[in-house]
Amino acid sequence: MSQPPIFIASVFFKVVAWALIVAVVVLVGIIIIFGHVTTLDLCGTLISAVIVAYIVHLWIYYSRGEEE
């Protein structure tokens, strides 16, 4: 029985790069608008971006029909 992979590094690293770029841009926007952001918000946003990137990488992989 061949199980499909639950982590595809090539897809994940591309998605996590974009997710972190978006997260940093949003954080910079928040800092510009409000003047500050707490360390907890910063860490939570970056951790959430990685979690969302993992979910999106699975979504992309399975929507392609497991071609790779």
PyMOL commands that set and color helices and strands:
alter all, ss='L'
color gray80, all
select helices_A, chain A and resi 9-34+39-63
alter helices_A, ss='H'
color red, helices_A
deselect
rebuild
show_as cartoon
